[in-house]
């Protein structure tokens, strides 16, 4: 198929650290994606390729939430509201365990829960506080443990639990990344740098629209750190290549886009949304934005199928909705859980009354009250 081919990685391994030097084992190929190609269209059913779990969040006077999922573990789910500083801890069945609120201005409090990273092994959570430019660490009872600031003038984005001792993240810069931006592995204890993971970059390109005259910056949604089943996929908007990064600390080319981002007057970026054993879910994003209408950044969803060795433009539907409800990807969650969606109780009740639901979701909707907490849909790797 046009725009797709397997290539020897020897080309791009030149210039990378001598990762695996002396190892005679073959390195797997990678794919290329032509961001200008109009790929064939395909409809995909969510349940045909992934497992789906619905979590009904318990509703009580203490547990009332908008259902903004921040982290999902083996035993608990961390959920917040938009502005009040509440962090709700539910077990995986949806039963409320406790509510924590450390909103404030002291050194042990957060001013914003930008991201929350769950570390179940150590029974801790890491709250990324953008306005305060630091990460605060609490136990799962809300007791303050320690904090550490963002390095230099950077900001920490796309933060994940890497292992027992470390976090993996992307250090960004505002309003536009510079040559210091990149992925880091940091100590969970004090935020010290354990390892830098530099990706080869020719020059800085960004999907952000920056209009200095109007003092406006518009940032579309994209992800630069994505967990895959066995490792991590690391991206940089200024790079033509996505890389896998594993426990051996080696970078290997994973997906290459063409034409080069550096050859385009109006850039079309390629981002990764999720990875399974069979599928790579991708999205192109064109850097176009109308400030008057506040609309822009046209996107195209692409799917690479390893089994068929093909790329299509896809639309993903949830089969539990008979009216063909489209599925959108949220921020990547973990190696086990690909994504999540919040399903409002009111909307589910209405859909059920209109005969639009089936299966487990229909059963759930029949038991809901309009004032109940949302139902959380988890999208998981097929077992």
Beta strands, then each sheet from edge to edge (+ up, - down):
strand 1: 6-7
strand 2: 30-34
strand 3: 41-45
strand 4: 51-56
strand 5: 68-72
strand 6: 76-80
strand 7: 86-91
strand 8: 96-101
strand 9: 115-119
strand 10: 124-129
strand 11: 134-139
strand 12: 144-149
strand 13: 155-161
strand 14: 166-172
strand 15: 182-187
strand 16: 193-197
strand 17: 209-211
strand 18: 216-218
strand 19: 225-227
strand 20: 232-234
strand 21: 241-245
strand 22: 251-258
strand 23: 268-275
strand 24: 279-286
strand 25: 289-290
strand 26: 295-296
strand 27: 299-305
strand 28: 310-318
strand 29: 325-326
strand 30: 337-343
strand 31: 375-380
sheet 1: 1+ 2- 22- 21+ 20- 19+
sheet 2: 3+ 28+ 27- 24+ 23-
sheet 3: 3+ 28+ 29-
sheet 4: 4+ 31- 30+
sheet 5: 5+ 6- 7+ 8-
sheet 6: 9+ 10- 11+ 12-
sheet 7: 13+ 14- 15+ 16-
sheet 8: 17+ 18-
sheet 9: 25+ 26-
end
